[in-house]
């Protein structure tokens, strides 16, 4: 969760403990926008971090804009999204 200087508060929470390639990942998303600032878009990025011995690696699994949040200026937005995980190999 995060709140910026314009008092926009964003919180996202995954509803399951793991991710399986090719399946959907459920996420609760809450946005509070009391000053009704225009929000151009909200982007979700899933990054896989791996540490093996001394070697660290990060890879973007997927990135997408959340629907219904383009040029949004309402005071609240609450929704559960189902995000499609690509069928690529995950560690």
C-alpha positions in Angstrom: 0.0 0.0 0.0 1.1 3.6 -0.6 -0.2 7.1 -0.1 1.2 10.1 -2.0 1.2 13.9 -1.4 -2.2 14.3 -3.1 -3.7 11.9 -0.5 -4.2 9.1 -3.1 -4.1 5.8 -1.3 -3.5 2.6 -3.2 -3.6 -0.9 -1.7 -3.3 -4.3 -3.5 -3.4 -7.7 -1.9 -2.9 -11.2 -3.4 -5.6 -13.6 -2.5 -3.5 -16.8 -2.8 -0.1 -17.7 -1.5 1.4 -19.0 -4.8 1.5 -18.4 -8.6 1.1 -21.1 -11.2 2.0 -20.5 -14.8 -1.1 -20.3 -17.1 -3.6 -19.8 -14.3 -5.3 -16.7 -12.9 -4.0 -14.7 -9.9 -6.7 -13.1 -7.8 -5.9 -9.6 -6.4 -8.0 -7.2 -4.2 -7.4 -3.6 -5.3 -8.5 -0.6 -3.3 -8.0 3.1 -4.3 -9.0 6.1 -2.3 -8.9 9.4 -4.1 -10.5 12.0 -1.8 -9.3 15.0 -3.9 -10.6 13.4 -7.1 -7.3 13.8 -8.8 -7.1 12.4 -12.4 -5.4 9.0 -12.4 -4.2 8.3 -15.9 -3.6 4.5 -15.4 -2.6 1.9 -12.8 -0.1 -0.7 -13.9 0.5 -4.0 -12.2 3.9 -5.7 -12.6 4.7 -9.2 -11.3 8.5 -9.6 -10.8 10.1 -12.9 -10.0 13.2 -12.6 -7.7 15.7 -15.5 -7.4 18.7 -15.8 -5.2 20.9 -18.9 -5.8 24.1 -18.9 -3.8 25.7 -15.5 -4.5 23.8 -15.0 -7.7 20.7 -12.7 -7.7 18.3 -12.3 -10.6 15.0 -10.5 -11.2 12.7 -11.1 -14.1 9.4 -9.4 -15.1 6.8 -12.1 -15.5 4.1 -9.8 -16.8 3.0 -6.2 -16.8 -0.5 -4.9 -17.5 -2.7 -1.8 -17.0 -5.7 -2.5 -14.8 -9.0 -2.0 -16.7 -11.5 0.7 -15.8 -8.7 2.9 -14.3 -7.9 5.1 -17.4 -8.4 8.8 -16.7 -10.2 7.9 -13.4 -11.2 10.7 -11.1 -13.8 9.1 -8.7 -13.3 9.2 -4.9 -13.1 5.4 -4.5 -12.4 2.2 -6.5 -12.6 -1.3 -5.0 -12.5 -4.4 -7.0 -11.1 -8.0 -7.2 -9.1 -8.6 -10.4 -8.2 -11.9 -11.9 -4.9 -11.5 -13.7 -3.8 -14.1 -16.2 -0.3 -15.4 -15.5 1.5 -16.3 -18.8 2.3 -20.0 -19.4 6.1 -19.4 -19.1 8.3 -21.4 -16.7 8.6 -19.9 -13.2 11.1 -21.0 -10.6 
